[in-house]
Amino acid sequence: MNQPEANPEFEALLDYLNRSRGCDLTGYKRSTLMRRFRQRMQNIKIDNYQSYLQYLQYHPQEYLDLLNEVLINVTSFFRDREAWGYLAAEILPKILASKQPDELIRVWSAGCAAGQEIYSLLILLAEALGIESCLKRVQCFATDADEAALQQARRGTYSDLEIASIPPNLLEKYFEQTEQGYVFHPKLHSTIIFGHHDLTQDAPMSKIDLLACRNVLMYFNPETQASILVRFHFALKNTGFLFLGKSETLINRRQIFTPINFQHRVYAKSLKLELEDHLSINPKSSKNQEIAPATTQSYFWQTAFETSPVAQLAVNLNGYLLGANEQANRLFGLTLDDWNRPFEELEPGKLLCSYTSMTKLYRNHRLVTLKNIEWNASQSIRYFDIAIAPVFNSKKQLLGIVLTFLDQTACKRLAAKVDLTNSELAKLSETLQATESKLDNIQMELESAHQEIQLLAQNTHH
Ligand SMILES: C[S@@+](CC[C@H](N)C(=O)[O-])C[C@H]1O[C@@H](n2cnc3c(N)ncnc32)[C@H](O)[C@@H]1O
């Protein structure tokens, strides 16, 4: 909720940032936000918001400095040690117990700052699973809205001061001391996907087992917090856990999360989401009714795409994989690492390109279906009809293509069986005809023998 005494000059400044930079800070608590802006303004000796707006217009670098000030990225390894102890002792064993021995474990640090949180999580998982198994089974996502912090997180190199909160045995096991600083275990590092993600705007990850979003929600107003929580609910598996910061209280009007341990701020999913929750995803939707249905619809279509029983993939105009649904991932063994890779290098791309070229596909501008495409899969030969549909924007410009793989293997096998049965039937019918004509001959022979016997009998009688 906005502060009642909203300052029009400050609101104009927020509006300017939103329009000129696409940076929407309206969901942040005004009190914190104004304090941070004033801090920044003091540094450059400006004392009112109007002049600061003008300054921003003429000094592009100032925008980055301001963001740095606003997106406070204070963090540390195992921040609030007891909470991490609880996580290791109580929550990780629950997650592991809910899994098959080889099943993936997906972890998301949302608002990861310079990365200490995701590396702390990964260390605990490696301790619980062993490094080898961790490498095979764990997939981590570390996201933040602050590019500079993300770059630091990606580097995974920390100073003496920064590593001070890591227990010495873990430091020795998971970090290498170099001239640049302490470098995190390179192999384990490769299990993390870092990405820019704005919690108030971007679609959430999915099928997450453990979501750490610590000391981030507290910067947002209640309306925005509620909408982020709905996204988190969507992101988590039903058996998943949410891990918040020590001093954060969950604004959870409909109780879509319930505390598992309030002291350490660990929550589980409770109620299912309803339409009203989806409508709250975009806080502005209550003010702008037109946005709401689009948000609900996009969730609806995203889920429909993910869970569709047929394999589907999207490829952009540059020939990179934009996304794949569950069936496609399973069929072609794709993982999130394959997103944004050249489609031609991936299994379904190789298959398609052995029949046609991507350039041809883009040129079509209409739905094309390639029939009976043979795929030499690892264990058997499979057949697909591949439908290739172009996707356009509202100005009718081509954005990419969507490929649908209809598995025709069963039909093909059935058709082959029918062919075989038909040819067997044809052979049988030939044999039958031959037998029939033989029977005719025998019949004729029998008849002539019968006539001869009758003649013979007549002659004997005379
Ligand atoms: C105080 S730090 C918390 C870091 C870490 N989670 C921890 O608890 O130690 C807050 C982080 O939230 C990030 N953040 C702020 N607004 C965000 C948004 N809209 N989307 C994603 N991250 C955001 C900031 O960039 C910053 O890195």
The ligand as a MOL file (V3000), in Angstrom:
LIG
                    3D

  0  0  0     0  0            999 V3000
M  V30 BEGIN CTAB
M  V30 COUNTS 27 29 0 0 0
M  V30 BEGIN ATOM
M  V30 1 C 19.3810 -7.4960 1.1760 0
M  V30 2 S 19.7160 -8.3700 -0.2290 0 CHG=1
M  V30 3 C 19.4090 -10.0480 0.2720 0
M  V30 4 C 20.4210 -11.0160 -0.2180 0
M  V30 5 C 20.2510 -12.4420 0.2900 0
M  V30 6 N 19.0040 -12.9960 -0.1110 0
M  V30 7 C 20.4070 -12.5190 1.8000 0
M  V30 8 O 19.4230 -12.6260 2.4930 0
M  V30 9 O 21.5450 -12.4380 2.2600 0 CHG=-1
M  V30 10 C 18.3270 -7.9940 -1.2430 0
M  V30 11 C 18.4860 -8.3820 -2.6950 0
M  V30 12 O 17.2090 -8.3090 -3.3250 0
M  V30 13 C 17.4090 -7.8490 -4.6380 0
M  V30 14 N 16.1690 -7.2770 -5.1630 0
M  V30 15 C 15.5740 -6.1100 -4.8430 0
M  V30 16 N 14.4650 -5.9320 -5.6010 0
M  V30 17 C 14.3600 -7.0120 -6.3890 0
M  V30 18 C 13.4350 -7.4220 -7.3810 0
M  V30 19 N 12.3870 -6.6400 -7.7170 0
M  V30 20 N 13.6240 -8.6060 -8.0030 0
M  V30 21 C 14.6750 -9.3850 -7.6860 0
M  V30 22 N 15.5950 -9.0560 -6.7650 0
M  V30 23 C 15.4420 -7.8800 -6.1200 0
M  V30 24 C 18.4890 -6.8100 -4.4970 0
M  V30 25 O 19.1360 -6.5410 -5.7240 0
M  V30 26 C 19.3860 -7.4650 -3.4760 0
M  V30 27 O 20.4240 -8.1880 -4.0990 0
M  V30 END ATOM
M  V30 BEGIN BOND
M  V30 1 1 1 2
M  V30 2 1 2 3
M  V30 3 1 2 10
M  V30 4 1 3 4
M  V30 5 1 4 5
M  V30 6 1 5 6
M  V30 7 1 5 7
M  V30 8 2 7 8
M  V30 9 1 7 9
M  V30 10 1 10 11
M  V30 11 1 11 12
M  V30 12 1 11 26
M  V30 13 1 12 13
M  V30 14 1 13 14
M  V30 15 1 13 24
M  V30 16 1 14 15
M  V30 17 1 14 23
M  V30 18 2 15 16
M  V30 19 1 16 17
M  V30 20 1 17 18
M  V30 21 2 17 23
M  V30 22 1 18 19
M  V30 23 2 18 20
M  V30 24 1 20 21
M  V30 25 2 21 22
M  V30 26 1 22 23
M  V30 27 1 24 25
M  V30 28 1 24 26
M  V30 29 1 26 27
M  V30 END BOND
M  V30 END CTAB
M  END
